[in-house]
Amino acid sequence: MNKEKSGFCRKISWAISPWVEEVQISPDPSLSIGALATNNKPGIYCIKHWADCFMNGVIIDIDDTLIDTARRMHELWGLLLDREVPREAVETMNLEQIFMKFATKKQMSRVKEFQKRYWDLLLCLDEAGVESLKLHEPMPYAADVLQGWSKKSRLIYLTGRTENMRSLTLHELKRFGFPIANTKLVMFQPEDYARAKGEDPSGPTLVDVKSKLCTEICKNSEVVRIIDDYPGYFAIFQQLEIPDRIGFLRPTRYQAQQYLDRGATRVVESWEELQDNESRAT
């Protein structure tokens, strides 16, 4: 199979996979192009949303890119350590730094227990983590920008949230006005955090998991843009030759140059900057 045909088939497979069990391309254009009704043969379906087969993909991170998690993270640290942790510390320090600065000696002696509970809260494996989602807020202008992108591109949400949070995440995206129809939500598995939790030191890093998922997406879709808030992922995006690699700046933690040095093609500080740039992703 030649490269052009192979890419074409990958696009078709990616676009229709959420809707079909088996595909039959009918010679009748009324069935195969833009067909909305199923074929009469049991178990055989015509392609639905045919135009999606030809849409480029745009990958979007969720937390701290689309959704501001600062208030929730502040509350989770308070729950974890049973004390007030300054919001400035939560926004500027990493996990280890916060724990070492604000944990009591008794808590430090149980570091593995607290390490596990931190991730259980964050990933909503602990009920208190679910309750704290109400503190999330959408990034200004993000929903409007994505609504515009969704008219010309297939949106693929790629998040470090885990599969147990799928319904919670879809509900949250919808509540904040982000496109849901004709999008794909790609998530981590709970076991992907075994190393981060200290349960399996030989397990994959979170960067390894992100790389694997992103690579799979790029094999099945012509991805032309990606936006993420963590500089450490951009070497992956550059290696995958995604043309438009946008760093969403977290100014309390990173500098713009850190994104560019690792492979970002540009850095933005707000979604408002992207309102007039839709044409670059299509």
NORLINQUI-V151329 format. One record per residue. PSI is psi as a letter, one per 40 degrees, with the letter a starting at -180 (none if undefined). D_CENTER is the distance of its C-alpha to the mean C-alpha in Angstrom with 1 decimal. Layout:
psi=PSI d_center=D_CENTER
psi=PSI d_center=D_CENTER
This chain:
psi=h d_center=32.1
psi=i d_center=31.7
psi=d d_center=28.5
psi=d d_center=28.4
psi=d d_center=29.0
psi=d d_center=26.5
psi=d d_center=23.7
psi=d d_center=24.9
psi=d d_center=24.8
psi=d d_center=21.3
psi=d d_center=20.1
psi=d d_center=22.2
psi=d d_center=21.0
psi=d d_center=17.3
psi=d d_center=18.1
psi=e d_center=20.5
psi=d d_center=19.1
psi=e d_center=17.8
psi=e d_center=21.3
psi=i d_center=24.0
psi=d d_center=25.8
psi=i d_center=28.1
psi=h d_center=28.5
psi=h d_center=31.8
psi=h d_center=32.2
psi=i d_center=35.3
psi=e d_center=37.8
psi=h d_center=38.2
psi=d d_center=36.0
psi=d d_center=36.0
psi=d d_center=34.2
psi=d d_center=31.9
psi=h d_center=30.8
psi=e d_center=29.0
psi=h d_center=30.4
psi=e d_center=29.4
psi=i d_center=31.9
psi=i d_center=32.0
psi=i d_center=34.8
psi=d d_center=37.7
psi=h d_center=37.4
psi=h d_center=35.8
psi=e d_center=32.5
psi=h d_center=32.2
psi=i d_center=29.9
psi=i d_center=29.9
psi=h d_center=26.8
psi=i d_center=25.1
psi=f d_center=23.4
psi=d d_center=24.9
psi=d d_center=23.8
psi=d d_center=20.1
psi=d d_center=21.4
psi=e d_center=22.0
psi=h d_center=19.0
psi=i d_center=16.9
psi=i d_center=13.2
psi=h d_center=10.8
psi=h d_center=7.2
psi=h d_center=5.4
psi=i d_center=3.4
psi=c d_center=4.8
psi=h d_center=7.5
psi=e d_center=10.3
psi=d d_center=8.9
psi=d d_center=9.2
psi=h d_center=10.8
psi=h d_center=13.7
psi=e d_center=13.9
psi=d d_center=17.3
psi=d d_center=19.6
psi=d d_center=18.0
psi=d d_center=17.9
psi=d d_center=21.5
psi=d d_center=22.5
psi=d d_center=21.0
psi=d d_center=22.9
psi=d d_center=26.0
psi=d d_center=25.7
psi=d d_center=25.2
psi=e d_center=28.2
psi=f d_center=30.2
psi=i d_center=30.9
psi=h d_center=29.8
psi=h d_center=27.5
psi=h d_center=27.5
psi=d d_center=24.4
psi=d d_center=25.1
psi=d d_center=24.9
psi=d d_center=21.6
psi=e d_center=20.1
psi=e d_center=21.9
psi=i d_center=22.4
psi=i d_center=20.4
psi=d d_center=20.6
psi=d d_center=23.8
psi=d d_center=25.5
psi=d d_center=25.0
psi=d d_center=26.4
psi=d d_center=29.3
psi=d d_center=30.3
psi=e d_center=30.2
psi=i d_center=30.7
psi=i d_center=34.3
psi=d d_center=36.3
psi=d d_center=36.2
psi=d d_center=32.4
psi=d d_center=32.2
psi=e d_center=34.4
psi=f d_center=31.8
psi=d d_center=28.9
psi=d d_center=27.4
psi=d d_center=27.6
psi=d d_center=25.8
psi=d d_center=23.1
psi=d d_center=22.4
psi=d d_center=22.6
psi=d d_center=20.2
psi=d d_center=17.4
psi=d d_center=18.8
psi=d d_center=18.7
psi=d d_center=15.2
psi=e d_center=13.8
psi=f d_center=16.3
psi=e d_center=18.6
psi=h d_center=21.2
psi=d d_center=22.2
psi=d d_center=22.5
psi=d d_center=18.8
psi=d d_center=18.3
psi=d d_center=21.0
psi=e d_center=19.5
psi=d d_center=16.5
psi=e d_center=19.1
psi=e d_center=19.0
psi=i d_center=15.6
psi=i d_center=16.2
psi=i d_center=14.4
psi=h d_center=14.6
psi=h d_center=17.8
psi=e d_center=17.8
psi=d d_center=14.0
psi=d d_center=14.7
psi=d d_center=17.7
psi=d d_center=16.1
psi=d d_center=13.5
psi=d d_center=16.4
psi=d d_center=18.3
psi=d d_center=15.8
psi=e d_center=15.5
psi=e d_center=19.3
psi=e d_center=19.2
psi=i d_center=16.0
psi=h d_center=13.7
psi=h d_center=10.3
psi=h d_center=7.5
psi=h d_center=4.2
psi=h d_center=2.4
psi=i d_center=2.6
psi=e d_center=6.3
psi=i d_center=7.7
psi=i d_center=10.4
psi=d d_center=11.9
psi=e d_center=14.6
psi=e d_center=12.3
psi=d d_center=11.5
psi=d d_center=14.3
psi=d d_center=13.9
psi=d d_center=10.4
psi=d d_center=11.8
psi=d d_center=14.8
psi=d d_center=13.3
psi=d d_center=11.5
psi=d d_center=14.9
psi=d d_center=16.9
psi=e d_center=15.5
psi=e d_center=16.2
psi=i d_center=12.9
psi=h d_center=13.5
psi=d d_center=13.3
psi=h d_center=16.0
psi=f d_center=15.5
psi=i d_center=11.7
psi=h d_center=9.8
psi=h d_center=7.3
psi=h d_center=6.6
psi=i d_center=7.0
psi=i d_center=9.2
psi=i d_center=12.9
psi=d d_center=15.1
psi=e d_center=17.3
psi=e d_center=14.8
psi=e d_center=15.7
psi=d d_center=19.4
psi=d d_center=20.0
psi=d d_center=18.3
psi=e d_center=20.5
psi=e d_center=23.5
psi=d d_center=24.1
psi=g d_center=24.0
psi=d d_center=24.6
psi=e d_center=24.5
psi=i d_center=21.1
psi=i d_center=18.2
psi=i d_center=16.5
psi=d d_center=12.9
psi=d d_center=13.0
psi=d d_center=14.7
psi=d d_center=12.1
psi=d d_center=9.3
psi=d d_center=12.1
psi=d d_center=13.2
psi=d d_center=10.1
psi=d d_center=9.7
psi=d d_center=13.5
psi=d d_center=13.7
psi=d d_center=11.7
psi=d d_center=14.0
psi=d d_center=17.0
psi=e d_center=16.6
psi=i d_center=15.7
psi=g d_center=17.0
psi=h d_center=14.0
psi=e d_center=15.5
psi=i d_center=13.0
psi=i d_center=9.9
psi=h d_center=9.2
psi=i d_center=8.2
psi=e d_center=10.5
psi=h d_center=11.5
psi=d d_center=14.5
psi=e d_center=14.7
psi=e d_center=12.0
psi=d d_center=13.9
psi=d d_center=16.6
psi=d d_center=14.4
psi=d d_center=13.4
psi=d d_center=17.1
psi=d d_center=18.4
psi=e d_center=16.6
psi=f d_center=18.3
psi=h d_center=15.6
psi=d d_center=18.0
psi=h d_center=16.3
psi=h d_center=14.2
psi=h d_center=13.7
psi=h d_center=13.6
psi=h d_center=13.0
psi=h d_center=15.9
psi=g d_center=16.3
psi=d d_center=20.1
psi=e d_center=21.1
psi=d d_center=19.6
psi=i d_center=19.4
psi=i d_center=21.5
psi=d d_center=20.6
psi=d d_center=22.5
psi=d d_center=20.3
psi=d d_center=17.5
psi=d d_center=20.2
psi=d d_center=21.9
psi=e d_center=19.0
psi=e d_center=18.4
psi=i d_center=16.8
psi=e d_center=19.0
psi=i d_center=18.8
psi=h d_center=17.7
psi=i d_center=17.6
psi=e d_center=18.3
psi=i d_center=17.5
psi=d d_center=16.1
psi=d d_center=19.8
psi=d d_center=20.3
psi=e d_center=18.1
psi=d d_center=20.1
psi=e d_center=22.8
psi=f d_center=20.8
psi=d d_center=19.5
psi=d d_center=21.9
psi=e d_center=20.4
psi=e d_center=17.5
psi=none d_center=19.8
